[in-house]
């Protein structure tokens, strides 16, 4: 029998290159779509976490007939009492997020915080008292615990030098004077309320530090008032949204006199970053979102003086206050939690009024206490009882 040989023609080099090129084009077309789908999933997860925080806030109010307190905890009457040694105290600097723990299925962590405990059985004299030491004490395990419900998956920030990070902060209003202290201030070795009248004029947010606020206090309506906002955690890259600029003081040339007082310190070639050499809080433990347990403004607070993703501009150090807008790594804006529990996405282009304007405070002849917000629609959404008309957003 005669064997018939069949010759097979192989691909030429040109044909292989064409096939590879086609595959490369398809991958190039599909990759952005895959990345967009992943970011959409992360954004949805971020929004869902916020909804859980909103539900927890409402459940807390139902249980205790008040909102959780921003700026609560234990204290000793003198400033020289060391909160970093046993038994410790926390200077009334615990955030709302601590009080919400039992309402977000973190009962175990709450019990560890709310009860005294001995970190080292070999040393029975070392006992952390109930509610723990200052929220900056890294030796206290709960404060360095990362809680998934308090993180947005779009934020890549992880680990040191921060303690337990967060991406959500409560709204302290559209003004800044006394918003770091609220109704109690530690001066001269004792807590006092000598500034209480000024607080009522400038602490206009959903939350007031160290104050027992209730839903009834939100006279503008829960659906018209921002309760909390999304915020970035710092990556150590001089991002103006996460690294605090403390170069420009308070008033009239500083942040109380103009919400955009620090914009001249932005890098003209990279306007999202600070130029080198300016005065910033460059300690990583003092940057945005670095301590979920702390009530200090950089860590768990937002305000509505400027639209989302604008620079952090403070009058003093990290434990003072300043312009602290919501921020995120989502394209074009950031999430906010409304008082009624709804989560809304606020775009960077929302009407935020005049950023050159001074903020509202007692004694300001331009915007005295009781004025409507000078910061447009976004400012109006941040004030709880200024009676502004809220339009579509």
C-alpha positions as CSV (number, residue, x, y, z in Angstrom):
1,X,0.0,0.0,0.0
2,X,1.2,3.4,-1.0
3,X,1.6,5.8,2.0
4,X,0.2,9.3,1.3
5,X,2.0,12.1,3.1
6,X,0.0,15.2,4.0
7,X,2.0,18.3,4.5
8,X,0.8,20.8,7.1
9,X,1.5,24.5,6.6
10,X,2.7,26.2,9.8
11,X,2.0,29.8,10.8
12,X,4.4,32.3,9.4
13,X,6.1,34.8,11.6
14,X,4.0,37.6,10.3
15,X,0.8,35.7,11.1
16,X,1.9,35.0,14.6
17,X,2.8,38.7,15.1
18,X,-0.6,39.7,13.8
19,X,-2.4,37.3,16.2
20,X,-0.3,38.6,19.1
21,X,-1.1,42.2,18.2
22,X,-4.8,41.4,18.1
23,X,-4.6,39.8,21.5
24,X,-2.7,42.8,22.8
25,X,-5.4,45.2,21.5
26,X,-8.2,43.1,23.0
27,X,-6.4,43.1,26.4
28,X,-5.8,46.8,26.1
29,X,-9.5,47.4,25.5
30,X,-10.7,45.0,28.2
31,X,-8.3,46.0,31.0
32,X,-9.8,49.4,31.6
33,X,-13.3,47.8,31.7
34,X,-12.1,45.2,34.2
35,X,-10.5,47.9,36.4
36,X,-13.6,50.0,36.2
37,X,-15.7,47.0,37.3
38,X,-13.4,46.4,40.2
39,X,-13.6,50.1,41.3
40,X,-17.4,50.0,41.0
41,X,-17.4,47.0,43.3
42,X,-15.1,48.7,45.8
43,X,-17.2,51.8,45.6
44,X,-20.4,49.8,46.3
45,X,-18.7,48.1,49.3
46,X,-17.6,51.5,50.6
47,X,-21.2,52.7,50.3
48,X,-22.5,49.6,52.0
49,X,-20.2,50.1,55.0
50,X,-21.4,53.6,55.3
51,X,-25.0,52.4,55.3
52,X,-24.1,50.1,58.1
53,X,-22.7,52.9,60.1
54,X,-25.8,55.0,59.5
55,X,-28.0,52.1,60.7
56,X,-25.8,51.7,63.7
57,X,-26.2,55.4,64.5
58,X,-30.0,55.1,64.3
59,X,-30.0,52.0,66.5
60,X,-27.8,53.7,69.0
61,X,-30.3,56.7,69.1
62,X,-33.2,54.3,69.6
63,X,-31.4,52.6,72.5
64,X,-30.1,55.7,74.3
65,X,-32.3,58.5,73.0
66,X,-29.2,60.4,71.9
67,X,-26.5,60.2,69.3
68,X,-23.1,58.7,70.2
69,X,-20.8,61.4,71.5
70,X,-17.8,62.6,69.5
71,X,-15.3,63.4,72.2
72,X,-16.2,61.2,75.1
73,X,-14.4,58.9,77.6
74,X,-12.5,59.3,80.9
75,X,-10.4,62.1,82.1
76,X,-8.4,63.4,85.1
77,X,-8.7,67.0,86.2
78,X,-5.1,68.0,85.5
79,X,-3.1,68.3,82.3
80,X,0.0,66.7,83.9
81,X,-1.8,63.4,84.4
82,X,-0.1,61.0,82.0
83,X,-2.5,59.0,79.9
84,X,0.2,56.8,78.5
85,X,0.9,55.1,81.9
86,X,-1.2,52.8,83.9
87,X,-4.1,53.0,84.7
88,X,-4.4,55.6,82.0
89,X,-7.3,57.8,80.8
90,X,-8.2,59.2,77.5
91,X,-8.8,62.9,77.9
92,X,-12.4,62.7,76.6
93,X,-11.0,62.0,73.1
94,X,-12.8,58.9,72.0
95,X,-14.7,59.1,68.7
96,X,-18.3,58.2,67.8
97,X,-16.8,55.0,66.1
98,X,-16.0,53.6,69.6
99,X,-19.5,53.9,70.8
100,X,-20.9,52.3,67.7
101,X,-18.9,49.1,68.0
102,X,-21.7,47.0,69.6
103,X,-24.0,48.1,66.8
104,X,-21.8,46.9,64.0
105,X,-21.2,43.4,65.3
106,X,-18.0,44.2,67.2
107,X,-19.3,43.3,70.7
108,X,-16.1,41.4,71.6
109,X,-13.9,44.5,70.9
110,X,-16.4,46.7,72.7
111,X,-16.2,44.5,75.8
112,X,-12.4,44.6,75.8
113,X,-12.5,48.4,75.7
114,X,-15.4,49.0,78.1
115,X,-13.8,46.7,80.8
116,X,-10.5,47.1,82.6
117,X,-8.0,44.5,81.6
118,X,-4.5,43.4,82.4
119,X,-2.2,43.3,79.3
120,X,0.5,41.4,81.1
121,X,-0.5,38.8,83.7
122,X,3.0,38.8,85.0
123,X,2.6,42.4,86.0
124,X,-0.7,42.7,87.9
125,X,-0.1,46.4,88.6
126,X,-0.4,47.3,85.0
127,X,-4.2,47.5,84.3
128,X,-5.8,49.5,81.6
129,X,-8.9,51.1,83.1
130,X,-12.3,50.8,81.4
131,X,-12.5,52.8,78.1
132,X,-8.8,52.6,77.7
133,X,-5.9,55.2,77.6
134,X,-5.6,58.0,75.1
135,X,-6.4,56.9,71.5
136,X,-2.9,57.6,70.4
137,X,-1.4,54.9,72.7
138,X,-0.1,52.1,70.4
139,X,0.5,49.7,73.3
140,X,-3.3,49.4,73.8
141,X,-4.4,46.6,71.4
142,X,-7.9,47.8,70.6
143,X,-6.6,51.2,69.2
144,X,-4.4,49.4,66.6
145,X,-7.1,47.0,65.5
146,X,-8.4,47.6,62.0
147,X,-12.1,47.2,61.7
148,X,-13.3,46.2,58.2
149,X,-16.6,48.1,58.6
150,X,-14.6,51.4,59.1
151,X,-12.5,51.0,56.0
152,X,-13.3,51.7,52.3
153,X,-11.7,49.1,50.0
154,X,-10.7,51.9,47.5
155,X,-8.2,53.2,50.0
156,X,-4.9,51.3,49.9
157,X,-3.6,52.7,53.2
158,X,-2.5,49.9,55.6
159,X,-0.4,49.5,58.7
160,X,2.2,51.7,60.4
161,X,2.9,54.5,61.1
162,X,-0.9,54.8,61.6
163,X,-2.8,53.0,64.3
164,X,-6.2,51.5,63.4
165,X,-7.2,53.4,60.3
166,X,-10.7,54.7,59.2
167,X,-12.2,56.2,56.1
168,X,-15.3,57.7,57.7
169,X,-15.6,60.8,59.8
170,X,-18.5,62.7,61.5
171,X,-19.7,66.1,60.2
172,X,-18.8,69.0,62.6
173,X,-20.3,71.7,60.4
174,X,-19.5,74.6,58.0
175,X,-17.4,76.6,60.5
176,X,-14.3,75.8,62.5
177,X,-14.0,77.9,65.7
178,X,-14.0,75.7,68.8
179,X,-14.9,72.6,66.7
180,X,-11.9,70.7,68.1
181,X,-13.1,71.2,71.7
182,X,-16.8,71.6,71.6
183,X,-18.6,72.4,74.8
184,X,-15.7,71.4,77.1
185,X,-12.2,72.8,76.9
186,X,-9.1,71.8,78.9
187,X,-7.3,75.0,80.0
188,X,-5.1,75.8,83.0
189,X,-5.3,72.2,84.3
190,X,-9.1,72.0,84.4
191,X,-12.1,71.4,82.2
192,X,-14.3,74.5,81.7
193,X,-17.1,75.9,79.6
194,X,-16.1,79.5,79.6
195,X,-16.5,79.6,75.8
196,X,-19.9,77.9,75.6
197,X,-21.7,80.9,74.0
198,X,-19.1,81.0,71.2
199,X,-19.6,77.3,70.7
200,X,-23.3,77.7,70.0
201,X,-22.4,80.2,67.3
202,X,-19.8,78.3,65.4
203,X,-20.2,74.5,66.1
204,X,-23.0,74.1,63.6
205,X,-22.6,70.5,62.5
206,X,-24.6,67.3,63.0
207,X,-22.1,66.5,65.8
208,X,-20.6,68.8,68.4
209,X,-17.5,67.6,70.3
210,X,-18.3,66.4,73.9
211,X,-22.0,67.2,73.4
212,X,-25.1,65.0,73.9
213,X,-26.8,65.7,70.5
214,X,-30.2,64.2,69.5
215,X,-32.1,64.0,66.3
216,X,-34.4,66.7,67.6
217,X,-31.5,69.1,67.4
218,X,-31.3,68.7,63.6
219,X,-33.8,71.5,62.8
220,X,-32.9,71.5,59.1
221,X,-34.2,67.9,58.8
222,X,-32.3,64.6,58.8
223,X,-32.6,64.2,55.0
224,X,-31.1,67.7,54.5
225,X,-28.1,67.5,56.9
226,X,-24.9,65.5,56.4
227,X,-24.1,63.3,59.4
228,X,-20.7,62.0,58.2
229,X,-18.4,61.9,55.3
230,X,-15.8,59.7,53.6
231,X,-12.1,60.5,54.1
232,X,-8.8,59.2,52.9
233,X,-6.0,57.8,55.1
234,X,-2.5,59.1,54.5
235,X,0.0,57.2,52.3
236,X,3.0,59.4,53.2
237,X,3.1,61.0,49.8
238,X,2.4,64.7,50.7
239,X,-1.1,64.5,49.3
240,X,-2.8,67.7,50.3
241,X,-6.0,65.8,51.2
242,X,-4.3,63.8,53.9
243,X,-1.3,65.8,55.1
244,X,-2.2,68.7,57.3
245,X,-0.8,72.1,56.3
246,X,-0.3,74.2,59.5
247,X,1.6,77.2,57.8
248,X,-1.0,79.9,57.7
249,X,-2.5,80.5,61.2
250,X,-6.1,81.5,62.0
251,X,-7.5,84.9,61.4
252,X,-7.7,87.1,59.3
253,X,-5.2,85.7,56.9
254,X,-5.5,82.1,58.0
255,X,-8.1,79.4,57.6
256,X,-10.7,81.1,59.8
257,X,-10.5,84.1,57.5
258,X,-10.5,82.2,54.3
259,X,-11.2,78.5,53.6
260,X,-8.6,78.4,50.9
261,X,-5.8,80.0,52.9
262,X,-3.4,77.2,52.2
263,X,-3.9,76.9,48.4
264,X,-0.8,79.0,47.8
265,X,1.3,76.1,49.2
266,X,0.2,73.6,46.5
267,X,2.7,72.4,44.0
268,X,1.8,74.1,40.7
269,X,3.0,71.1,38.7
270,X,1.2,68.6,40.9
271,X,-1.7,70.6,42.4
272,X,-2.9,67.7,44.6
273,X,0.3,67.8,46.6
274,X,2.0,70.3,48.9
275,X,5.3,71.9,47.8
276,X,8.4,70.8,49.9
277,X,9.4,73.0,52.8
278,X,6.1,74.2,54.2
279,X,5.1,73.5,57.8
280,X,3.0,70.3,58.0
281,X,2.1,67.6,60.5
282,X,4.5,65.1,58.9
283,X,4.2,62.5,61.7
284,X,2.4,59.6,60.1
285,X,0.4,58.9,63.3
286,X,-1.0,62.5,63.0
287,X,-2.3,62.3,59.5
288,X,-5.8,61.9,58.0
289,X,-7.7,58.8,59.1
290,X,-4.8,57.4,61.2
291,X,-6.8,56.7,64.4
292,X,-10.3,55.5,64.2
293,X,-10.7,55.7,68.0
294,X,-9.7,59.4,68.3
295,X,-12.2,62.3,68.2
296,X,-9.5,64.8,67.0
297,X,-10.5,66.5,63.7
298,X,-7.9,65.0,61.3
299,X,-8.8,61.4,62.2
300,X,-12.6,61.2,62.4
301,X,-14.2,64.5,61.4
302,X,-15.2,66.3,58.2
303,X,-16.6,69.7,57.6
304,X,-18.3,71.4,54.6
305,X,-16.4,74.7,54.1
306,X,-15.2,73.4,50.7
307,X,-16.2,70.7,48.3
308,X,-14.8,67.1,48.4
309,X,-11.1,66.4,47.8
310,X,-9.8,69.9,48.7
311,X,-6.7,70.5,50.8
312,X,-6.4,70.1,54.6
313,X,-5.7,73.5,56.0
314,X,-5.4,73.9,59.8
315,X,-4.7,76.9,62.0
316,X,-2.6,75.0,64.5
317,X,-1.3,71.5,65.0
318,X,-3.1,68.2,64.4
319,X,-5.1,68.6,67.6
320,X,-6.5,71.9,66.5
321,X,-9.0,72.3,63.7
322,X,-9.4,73.7,60.1
323,X,-10.6,73.0,56.6
324,X,-11.2,69.3,56.5
325,X,-13.5,68.3,53.6
326,X,-14.6,64.8,52.7
327,X,-12.1,62.9,50.4
328,X,-11.9,59.6,48.5
329,X,-10.1,57.7,45.8
330,X,-13.3,57.5,43.8
331,X,-13.4,59.4,40.6
332,X,-15.0,62.8,40.9
333,X,-16.2,63.0,44.5
334,X,-16.9,61.3,47.8
335,X,-19.7,59.6,49.8
336,X,-21.6,61.3,52.6
337,X,-24.0,59.8,55.0
338,X,-27.2,61.9,55.5
339,X,-28.9,62.1,58.9
340,X,-31.8,59.9,57.7
341,X,-29.3,57.1,56.8
342,X,-29.1,57.6,53.1
343,X,-25.7,57.5,51.4
344,X,-25.2,60.1,48.7
345,X,-22.2,60.7,46.3
346,X,-21.2,64.3,46.4
347,X,-19.3,65.5,43.3
348,X,-16.2,67.7,43.5
349,X,-18.1,70.4,41.6
350,X,-20.9,70.8,44.1
351,X,-21.8,74.5,44.8
352,X,-19.5,75.4,47.8
353,X,-20.0,79.1,47.7
354,X,-17.0,81.5,48.2
355,X,-13.9,79.8,49.4
356,X,-12.4,83.2,50.1
357,X,-15.0,83.9,52.7
358,X,-14.4,83.8,56.4
359,X,-16.3,81.2,58.4
360,X,-19.3,81.9,60.8
361,X,-18.3,82.7,64.4
362,X,-19.3,85.0,67.2
363,X,-17.7,88.3,66.8
364,X,-17.2,88.1,63.0
365,X,-18.7,91.2,61.6
366,X,-19.1,89.7,58.1
367,X,-20.6,86.4,59.1
368,X,-21.7,86.6,62.7
369,X,-23.3,83.7,64.6
370,X,-26.6,82.7,63.1
371,X,-25.7,83.6,59.5
372,X,-26.5,81.3,56.6
373,X,-23.6,79.4,55.4
374,X,-21.2,81.4,53.1
375,X,-20.2,78.1,51.5
376,X,-23.1,77.5,49.2
377,X,-25.2,74.3,49.0
378,X,-22.5,72.2,50.5
379,X,-22.1,74.5,53.5
380,X,-25.9,74.4,54.0
381,X,-25.9,70.6,54.0
382,X,-23.3,70.7,56.8
383,X,-25.2,73.0,59.2
384,X,-28.0,71.5,61.3
385,X,-30.1,74.5,62.1
386,X,-29.2,77.5,59.9
387,X,-32.6,77.2,58.0
388,X,-31.1,77.5,54.5
389,X,-33.1,76.4,51.6
390,X,-31.7,73.1,50.2
391,X,-32.1,72.5,46.5
392,X,-31.3,69.5,44.4
393,X,-27.8,67.9,44.8
